[in-house]
Amino acid sequence: MRHKFTIILVLLGLIMLFFLTAPLFKMLIGNDVGTLLKTIQEADVSASVILTMKVSLFSTMFALFTGLPLAYLIARYEFFGRSFLETLVDIPIMIPHTAAGIALLVAFGSGYIGEFFSGLGIKFIGTEAGIMIAMMFLSATFLINGAKEGFKKVDVKLEKVARTLGASPMHVFFAISVPNAKKDIVNGCLMMWGRGLGEFGAVVILVYHPMTAPVLIYDRFTSFGLSYSAPVAGVMIILSILVFLTVRFINNRLR
């Protein structure tokens, strides 16, 4: 009976793996190495790939700096409205990305918020800053929730012992809490960065130019068709896989 159940699990799992991996393998084998190398050497392609990688990394670093304290507060403190705060953190990943782009455009494109940042010399329409907030809005949830779960796994007794030995709350946070939650924090950063690499819906509404790689793929597909956009998609798939494998390897070595 157990053997039959295992076979059922394997078969159902293989079906899911097929739908997850078939498009990737098709893209990889459908573009020869020469075409991919020629594509990545094109000025607009290389510029869009570098821009996508860079801004996604910046958005992750900003979210790490500001989201880590938020994750710690949610994981460690009991306060009125904590469940509502967790809901606010989760909402962006449930919103359609085009709707998120419209919301960002309305919030940061005009009005008091837009004027405030404009007075600081920061503009979000058609700038890298706009790409960054679009990526961050739709992917920071992964980092915050990952860090939150990591902090919950850290034994509170370790923090209390450090406090009794004279360590300040900040010292405890950086010397005890963060190192012990490192694996989940790194995984959260990886998920956020990877999600940012593929963000299209919000970015294309807020910032069409300069083009990120997903926007370039869409632009080429609508203007010239599949044959002209597929190699760029293949390049991005390969780079995304390499980024994930590299970060996973580093994370495993650190562990």
N, C-alpha and C positions, 0 to 999 in steps of 0.2 A: 504493500500500500504506500509506504514511504517512498519507494523507488518510483512509482507512478507519479506521485506528487512532485518529485524532483524533476521528472521529465517534463511535466506540465509547466513548471517554473522556468525551466531552460527554454522551452519552445516559445513561451510568451515573452521571455526576455530577449530572445533572438529576433522576434518580430519587431520589438521596440528598437533594438540596436540597428536593424535594417533601415528603418525610417530615419534614424539619427545619423547614420554613417554613409548611406548610399549617396546622398547629394554631395557630401564632401569628397568621397572617392571619385565620383563622376567628374567633379570639377578638377581634381588633381590629375586624373589620367586623360581628361579631355583637352588639356593644354600641355604641349610639349615643353621641355626645359628651355629650348631656344626662344620660344614665344614669350615665356614668363620672364626670362632675362632681358629680352628686348623691351618688354612692357615696363619693367621696373626702372629701366634706364630713361624712359620718357620723362621729360621735365615736369609735366603736370602730375604724372603719377607719383614720382618720387616725392614731389613737394607735398602732395595730399597725404601720402603715407606718413611722412615725417611729421606733418602737422597733426594728424590723427593720433599718432603715438605720443607726441609731446604733450598735447593738450589733455589727453586722457590721463597721462601720468601726473600732470599738474593738478587736475581736478581730484585725483586720488590723494595726492599729498595734502591738498587743502582740506579735503574731507577727513583725512587721518588726523590732522592737527585740530580740527574743530569737532569732529564726530566722535573721537575717542573719549573725551570728557563726557559727552552726552551719553554714550554707551555705558560708561562707568556709573553715572548717576542713576540710570534706569536699572542697572544690574544690582547696585549696592544699597540704594536708598529707598525707603518707603515714604511716599508722599501722596497727597491728594492729587488726583488727575494723572497718575503714572500710566494707567491703561490708556487714557486718552492720548497721552504723549507718544506712547508706542504706536497707537493707531496713526497719528500724524506722520510718524517716521515711515510707516508701511504704505501709506496711501499712494505716493508717487509711482510705485511699481504696478499699481492697479489701474492707473489712468492711461487711456490711449495716448500714444506718443504724440500724435498730431494735436490732440487736445492740450497736452502738456506744453507743446510749442506755442500754441495760441495763448495759454495762460502766462507763459514766460514773456511773450511779446507784449501782452497787455500790462503786465506788472513792471517790467524793466524797460520797455520801449518808450513809455511816455508817463505822464503823471508825476506825482511827488517822488516816488522811488527813483524813476528814471532821471528826473532833474537833480536829485540828491547826488547820485553817482556821477552824473554828467559834470556837476560842480567839482567833483574830485578828480575829474579828468578820465573817468572810466565810462566807456560806452559799450553797450552789449549788442547793438544791431550791426551786423556785418563785421564783427571783430572776433579775435580769438577768445576774448573774455566771454562773449556770448556763447561760443561753442562750449567753453568750460562749464558755464552754469547749466547749460542744457544737459551735458553729460552728467554733471553732478546731481542735478535734480532727479534724474531717472535711475541713477545707479548707486547713490550714497547709501541707500537702504541696505544693500548687501554688506557694505563695510560696517555700518553701525550695528546691524543685527549679528554679524559674525563676531565682532568685538564684544558685544553684550553677552552672547553665549559663552565666550571665552572667559570673561570676568566672572560669570556665574559658576564656572568650574573651579575657580581658584578658592581654596579653603580660606574662609574668613579668619580662622585661627592664626594663619600665617601673618596676616596683616595686623591682627591684634597683638601678637607677640612682638612684632617689629615696633609697634607703637609703644609698648611697655618698656622696650629697650631704649626708647628715646628718639626714635625716628619720626620725622615730621610726616604729616599726611602726604605731602608731595613726594617725599623720599620713598615712602611706602608704595605709592602709586607707580613710580618709575623703577624701583628696585625689586618689588615683589609682584604687584598686580600685573603690570605689562609683560614682564618676562614669562610669567607662568601662563599668560593668555596668548602668548606669541603666535602659536600655531593657528588659532582661530582668527587672530587679527590679520595675519599674513594671507590666510585664505579669503578673508573678507576683502582685503585690498586687491587680491587677484581677481575676485569676482567683479569688483567694481571697475577695475581697469579694463578687464575683458569686455564688460558690458558697455563701457564708454567707447571702446574701439568700434563697436557695431552700431552705435546710436545714429539714427537717421531722421526719424519723424520730427523730433523737436528741433534738431539742428537745422534742417532744411528750411523750416519756417523762420527761425530766428536769424540764421546766418547761412545764406546760400553761397556767398563768396566771402572769404577764401574757402575753397571746397575741401571738406574732409574726404577720406577715401569712400565711405558709403555714398556721399552726395555725388562724387565723381562717377561712381559706378552707375548710379541712377541717371545722371546727366548723359552719360555715354549710351546707356541703354535706350533712353527715350529719343536721343538724337540720331544714333547710328545703328542701333540694334544689338542683338545678342553677341555676335562675333567680335564686336569692338569692346564690349563691356565684360565679357567672360574672363579674359586674361587678367584684368584688374581684380576681379572677384577672386580668381585663383591665387593671385599674389597675396591678397589680404587674408585668405584662408590659411595659406602656408605661414605667413607671419604670425597670425593669431595662435596657430598650433605651436610654433616655436616659442612664443612668449609664454604660453601656458606650461609647456614642458620645462622651460628654463626655470621659471618661478617655482614650479613643483619640485624640481630637483634641488634648488637652493633651500626650499622650505624643509625638505626631507633631511638634507645635510645638517641644517641648523637644529632640527629636532634630535 
